[in-house]
Amino acid sequence: MAQLVVRNLEDDVKARLQDRAKRHRHSLEEEVRDILRNAALAEEKPRGGLGSEIAALFKEVGFEEGEIQEFRGYPVQPAKFDE
């Protein structure tokens, strides 16, 4: 079995872990092992780029293709706030 040393852990984090261990009737070591075990088993879903994330948020809106004008190839103009 491997061992892991965690240095410079904040005192309040250790206290919260000890409280959590008491609630679960575990030792501090067993509680941390459970947390690490569960974190390692959790499957992370791959994140897309910003555009993909925004598109996923609004996928149910129902835009038809071509409804939103695309601005590729147009020169960028700075905003005018004095008019």
C-alpha positions in Angstrom: 0.0 0.0 0.0 1.2 3.5 -0.8 1.5 6.3 1.7 0.8 10.0 1.1 2.0 13.0 3.1 0.1 16.2 2.8 2.1 19.2 4.0 0.9 22.7 4.7 -2.7 21.7 5.2 -4.7 24.6 6.8 -5.8 24.0 10.4 -9.4 24.7 9.6 -9.4 22.1 6.8 -8.0 19.5 9.2 -10.7 20.4 11.7 -13.5 20.0 9.2 -12.1 16.7 8.1 -12.0 15.5 11.7 -15.6 16.6 12.2 -16.6 14.8 9.0 -14.8 11.7 10.2 -16.6 11.8 13.5 -20.0 12.1 11.8 -19.2 9.1 9.7 -17.7 7.2 12.6 -14.3 6.9 10.9 -10.8 7.7 11.9 -9.4 10.8 10.1 -7.2 8.5 8.0 -10.1 6.4 6.9 -12.2 9.5 6.1 -9.4 10.9 3.9 -8.9 7.5 2.2 -12.6 7.4 1.4 -12.6 11.0 0.0 -9.5 10.2 -2.2 -10.9 6.9 -3.3 -14.2 8.5 -4.4 -12.4 11.4 -6.1 -10.2 9.0 -8.0 -13.3 7.0 -9.1 -15.3 9.9 -10.2 -15.5 10.1 -13.9 -14.7 13.6 -15.2 -16.6 14.6 -18.3 -14.3 16.3 -20.8 -14.9 20.0 -21.1 -15.4 21.7 -24.4 -14.3 25.1 -25.3 -16.2 28.2 -24.3 -18.4 28.2 -27.4 -19.3 24.6 -26.8 -20.2 25.3 -23.2 -22.4 28.3 -24.2 -24.1 26.2 -26.9 -24.8 23.4 -24.4 -26.5 25.9 -22.1 -28.8 27.2 -24.8 -29.4 24.0 -26.8 -33.1 23.8 -25.9 -33.8 27.4 -27.2 -34.5 26.0 -30.7 -32.7 28.4 -33.1 -32.8 27.3 -36.7 -29.5 27.3 -38.5 -28.9 30.6 -40.2 -31.1 32.6 -37.8 -28.1 34.2 -36.2 -25.9 36.3 -38.4 -22.3 35.4 -38.4 -19.7 38.2 -38.3 -16.6 36.4 -39.6 -14.6 38.5 -42.0 -16.1 41.8 -40.9 -13.7 44.4 -39.4 -14.0 44.9 -35.6 -15.3 48.4 -34.7 -14.8 49.8 -31.3 -17.9 50.8 -29.3 -18.9 54.5 -29.4 -20.0 55.8 -26.1 -20.1 59.5 -26.9 -23.1 59.4 -29.3 
